[in-house]
Amino acid sequence: MMVDCHCFTPEIKAIVTDTLHCHLDYLVVTHIDIDHINGICNMLYQMPELRIDNIIYNNLFVKEDVTQVEPLTDFQREQIEALKARIPTWKPTIENKIAKKESLALSTLIQRNWADAWNKKLTLITGEYLSLGELGQMFIVSPTQTAIDELNKQILDEFAQKFYEKYPARGKEKGAELFELLSLLYNRKEMLLENKISSFTGTMKAEYDKSDREDNSKTNRASIAFVLELEDKKILLLGDATSEVVIEGIMAYKRKNQIPLDTRIYFDAIKVPHHGSDANLSKKLLEHIDSPNWIFCGCTSTAPHLHTLANIIYQPLLDGIQKRSLCFNSFYYKNDIYNKMKTKVPVLGKKGIEIEVVQINEITL
């Protein structure tokens, strides 16, 4: 299973080719954002021979029946091409060189060779498990229907603003591509706001005492997040999902498994949402989940954020957890958070807080 991919590096390509033998049982696209789909697009672009059995991707405007669509007007086509020139999209590469061909939408790439693997009728929010065969089972905790509806309206509004008319959600030519394009346009606006936020202030305890922010990005609220269970292990992969939405999904997970609603759930590992942004892992969410292994993937100009780390560190340990490990997949963060956290380990130890800070590319559970 592959869940998102920022950069399709030679190392990742070697794993897909040599270890997985050019075969993915599942490809999960949590949401449309360049730092989540760039690598996926390049993988599909470079490896048309890749075999993918199942694709989970909640493109809200995709239409199963492509014969019954409303064609775009010439004006709308011109507007789309103008948008493509302005919005940063994935860059097609071959052996780390920029290719000259047009960067096709992810949905277009999927339709080329893997259309049968993409279950466009998959209902994400059911309160039930999705069987993954030998890979175990998945319980989706985000998005909720409300979050999907919010994003749907946002994209419709963006379309209306750019094309001066209302957009019929599932009946327009190139609907799936338009969804991606308008999502990227929306994300670009959100990123400009996010980058104005200070990334590192005060002490650990001072950050913990601050009130939590809630990520209001519609694309992040509609991000796929899920519990993956295999034998006696379970991990929580949170994509860029938001605390408020995930809490609702975790409550559904508890009801499904007859877990008391006020109980914190043990996970063998938790992939921290949105690179450790200070707006996606609230204290309220942490009242429901805990793990000995917290994994931070990638970064933004403001994340991983000290507030998120403080929220994890100062939560009381769940019974059965002796120490938490903060696992970073890079040494190099713009706010130098990895090295700063390494220096805080002995300071926290004096307070009786056992914490480990490690740099990893893989983890064994």
QUIMO-V558252 format. One record per residue. PHI is phi as a letter, one per 40 degrees, with the letter a starting at -180 (* if undefined). OMEGA is omega in degrees with one decimal (999 if undefined). BURIAL is 1 if it has 16 or more other ideal C-beta (glycine too) atoms within 10 Angstrom, else 0. Layout:
# QUIMO-V558252
<<PHI & OMEGA & BURIAL> <PHI & OMEGA & BURIAL>>
This chain:
# QUIMO-V558252
<<* & 172.1 & 1> <b & 177.4 & 1> <b & -178.7 & 1> <f & 175.1 & 1> <a & -180.0 & 1> <c & -178.9 & 1> <b & 177.3 & 0> <c & -174.5 & 1> <c & 175.2 & 0> <d & 179.5 & 0> <c & 178.3 & 0> <c & 179.1 & 1> <c & 178.6 & 1> <c & 177.4 & 0> <c & -179.3 & 0> <c & -175.6 & 1> <c & -170.3 & 0> <c & -177.7 & 0> <c & -177.3 & 0> <c & 176.6 & 0> <f & 176.4 & 0> <f & -178.7 & 0> <a & 172.8 & 0> <b & 174.0 & 1> <c & -179.0 & 0> <b & 169.2 & 1> <b & -178.4 & 1> <b & 174.5 & 1> <b & -173.0 & 1> <c & 178.1 & 1> <a & -178.3 & 1> <c & 171.0 & 1> <a & -172.6 & 1> <d & -177.3 & 1> <c & 175.3 & 1> <b & -174.4 & 1> <b & -176.8 & 1> <d & -179.1 & 1> <c & 177.6 & 1> <c & 179.9 & 1> <d & 179.9 & 1> <c & 176.2 & 1> <c & -179.9 & 1> <c & -179.8 & 1> <c & -175.6 & 1> <c & -170.9 & 1> <b & 177.6 & 1> <c & 178.8 & 0> <c & -177.9 & 0> <c & 177.6 & 1> <b & 178.1 & 0> <b & -176.9 & 1> <c & -175.2 & 0> <a & 176.1 & 1> <b & 176.3 & 1> <b & -174.0 & 1> <a & -173.8 & 1> <c & 171.9 & 1> <c & -168.0 & 1> <c & -175.0 & 1> <b & -179.7 & 1> <c & -178.1 & 1> <b & -179.4 & 1> <c & -178.1 & 0> <c & -175.6 & 0> <c & -179.7 & 0> <c & -177.5 & 0> <b & -180.0 & 0> <b & 176.1 & 0> <c & -176.7 & 0> <c & 176.0 & 0> <c & 173.5 & 1> <c & 177.6 & 0> <d & 178.7 & 0> <c & -179.5 & 0> <c & 177.4 & 1> <c & 178.5 & 0> <c & 178.7 & 0> <c & 179.4 & 1> <c & 179.2 & 1> <c & 177.3 & 0> <c & 178.0 & 0> <c & -179.7 & 1> <d & -178.8 & 0> <c & -174.8 & 0> <c & -171.7 & 0> <c & 176.8 & 1> <c & 177.4 & 0> <b & 179.9 & 1> <c & -178.5 & 1> <b & 179.9 & 0> <c & -179.7 & 1> <b & 171.8 & 1> <b & -177.7 & 0> <f & 175.6 & 0> <g & 174.6 & 0> <b & 179.6 & 0> <c & 177.6 & 0> <c & -175.8 & 0> <c & -177.7 & 0> <c & 179.8 & 0> <c & 176.9 & 0> <c & -176.9 & 1> <c & 176.3 & 1> <c & 178.0 & 1> <d & -179.1 & 1> <c & 178.6 & 1> <c & 177.5 & 1> <c & 179.6 & 1> <c & -176.8 & 1> <c & -178.6 & 1> <c & -172.5 & 0> <b & -171.8 & 0> <b & -176.7 & 1> <d & -177.9 & 0> <c & -179.0 & 0> <c & -176.8 & 1> <c & 178.8 & 1> <c & -175.5 & 0> <c & -179.4 & 1> <c & -177.6 & 0> <c & 175.8 & 0> <c & -174.1 & 0> <c & -171.0 & 1> <b & -178.3 & 1> <b & -173.6 & 0> <g & -179.2 & 0> <b & 176.3 & 0> <c & 170.8 & 1> <b & -179.1 & 1> <c & 179.0 & 0> <b & -179.7 & 1> <g & -178.0 & 0> <c & -180.0 & 0> <c & 178.2 & 0> <h & -179.3 & 1> <a & -175.0 & 1> <b & 171.8 & 1> <b & -176.1 & 1> <c & -179.2 & 1> <b & 175.6 & 1> <a & 7.9 & 1> <c & 169.0 & 1> <c & 177.7 & 1> <c & 178.3 & 0> <c & -180.0 & 0> <c & 177.3 & 1> <c & -180.0 & 1> <c & 178.3 & 0> <c & 179.5 & 1> <c & 179.0 & 1> <d & -179.9 & 1> <c & -179.8 & 0> <c & -179.1 & 1> <c & 176.3 & 1> <c & 179.5 & 1> <c & 177.5 & 0> <c & 179.5 & 1> <c & -178.6 & 1> <c & -179.4 & 0> <c & -175.9 & 0> <c & -172.7 & 1> <b & 171.6 & 1> <g & 174.9 & 0> <a & 176.6 & 0> <c & -174.9 & 0> <b & 177.7 & 1> <c & -162.9 & 0> <d & -172.1 & 1> <b & -175.8 & 1> <b & -176.7 & 0> <b & 174.6 & 1> <d & -179.1 & 0> <f & -176.5 & 1> <d & -178.1 & 1> <c & 178.4 & 1> <c & 178.2 & 1> <c & 177.4 & 1> <d & -179.6 & 1> <c & -177.7 & 1> <c & -178.6 & 1> <c & 173.5 & 1> <c & 179.1 & 1> <c & 176.8 & 1> <c & 178.8 & 1> <c & -179.1 & 1> <c & 180.0 & 1> <c & 177.4 & 0> <c & -179.1 & 0> <c & -179.2 & 1> <c & 178.5 & 1> <c & 177.5 & 0> <c & -176.7 & 0> <c & -175.4 & 1> <c & 176.6 & 0> <c & -175.6 & 0> <c & 179.0 & 0> <c & -173.2 & 0> <b & -172.5 & 1> <a & 179.4 & 0> <b & 170.9 & 0> <g & -179.6 & 0> <c & 179.8 & 0> <d & -176.2 & 1> <c & 177.8 & 0> <c & 177.7 & 0> <c & -179.9 & 1> <c & -178.1 & 1> <c & 177.6 & 0> <c & 175.9 & 0> <c & 178.1 & 0> <c & 169.9 & 1> <c & 176.2 & 0> <b & 178.4 & 0> <c & -179.3 & 1> <c & 178.1 & 0> <c & -177.9 & 1> <c & 179.5 & 1> <c & 177.8 & 1> <c & 177.5 & 1> <c & 177.9 & 1> <c & 178.8 & 1> <c & 175.2 & 1> <c & 171.9 & 1> <b & -174.1 & 1> <a & 170.7 & 1> <c & 175.8 & 1> <b & -178.1 & 1> <b & 175.8 & 1> <a & -175.7 & 0> <f & -176.5 & 0> <c & -178.7 & 0> <b & 172.3 & 0> <a & 179.7 & 1> <b & -179.2 & 1> <b & -179.7 & 1> <b & -166.8 & 1> <b & 176.7 & 1> <f & 172.4 & 1> <b & -173.9 & 1> <c & -177.3 & 1> <b & -176.0 & 1> <d & -175.8 & 1> <d & -179.0 & 1> <c & -178.2 & 1> <c & 178.9 & 1> <d & 178.9 & 1> <c & 178.5 & 1> <c & 178.2 & 1> <c & 177.3 & 1> <c & 176.2 & 0> <c & 177.5 & 1> <c & 178.0 & 1> <c & 179.7 & 1> <c & 179.8 & 0> <c & -176.2 & 0> <c & 178.2 & 0> <f & 175.8 & 0> <c & 177.3 & 0> <d & -172.0 & 0> <c & 179.7 & 0> <c & -177.9 & 0> <c & 171.1 & 0> <c & -176.5 & 1> <c & 175.9 & 1> <c & 171.6 & 0> <b & 179.0 & 1> <c & 174.3 & 1> <a & 175.9 & 1> <b & 172.6 & 1> <c & -174.1 & 1> <c & -178.0 & 1> <c & 169.9 & 1> <f & 173.5 & 1> <g & -177.5 & 1> <g & 176.1 & 1> <d & -178.4 & 1> <c & -176.7 & 1> <b & -172.3 & 1> <b & 179.3 & 1> <b & -173.7 & 1> <c & 174.9 & 1> <c & 179.5 & 0> <c & 176.3 & 0> <c & -178.1 & 1> <c & 171.2 & 1> <c & -176.6 & 0> <b & -173.1 & 1> <b & 172.0 & 1> <a & -178.1 & 1> <a & 172.0 & 1> <c & -175.3 & 1> <b & 179.2 & 1> <b & -170.0 & 1> <b & 178.4 & 1> <b & -178.7 & 1> <b & 176.3 & 1> <g & -177.9 & 1> <a & 166.0 & 1> <b & -180.0 & 1> <c & -178.2 & 0> <b & -175.4 & 1> <b & 2.9 & 1> <c & -174.4 & 1> <b & -179.6 & 1> <d & -179.0 & 1> <c & 178.4 & 1> <c & 178.6 & 1> <c & 179.1 & 1> <c & 177.8 & 1> <d & 179.1 & 1> <c & -171.6 & 1> <c & -173.6 & 1> <c & 171.9 & 1> <c & 176.3 & 1> <d & -179.9 & 0> <c & 173.2 & 0> <c & 176.7 & 1> <d & -179.8 & 0> <g & 177.2 & 0> <b & -178.9 & 0> <c & -174.9 & 0> <a & 175.3 & 0> <c & 173.7 & 1> <b & 173.2 & 1> <c & -171.0 & 1> <b & -179.3 & 1> <b & -178.8 & 1> <c & 177.7 & 0> <a & 170.8 & 0> <c & -163.1 & 0> <b & 175.9 & 0> <b & -176.2 & 1> <c & 178.6 & 0> <c & 175.8 & 1> <f & -172.6 & 0> <c & -178.9 & 1> <c & -178.8 & 1> <c & 178.2 & 0> <c & 179.0 & 0> <c & 177.9 & 1> <d & -178.2 & 0> <c & -177.6 & 0> <c & -176.7 & 1> <d & 179.8 & 0> <c & 178.2 & 0> <c & 178.2 & 0> <c & 178.5 & 1> <c & 177.9 & 0> <c & 177.4 & 0> <c & -179.4 & 0> <g & 179.5 & 0> <b & 179.0 & 1> <c & -178.4 & 0> <a & 177.5 & 1> <b & 178.4 & 0> <b & -174.6 & 1> <b & 172.4 & 0> <b & -174.4 & 0> <b & 166.1 & 0> <b & 175.5 & 0> <a & -177.9 & 0> <b & 177.5 & 0> <b & -178.3 & 0> <b & 999 & 0>>
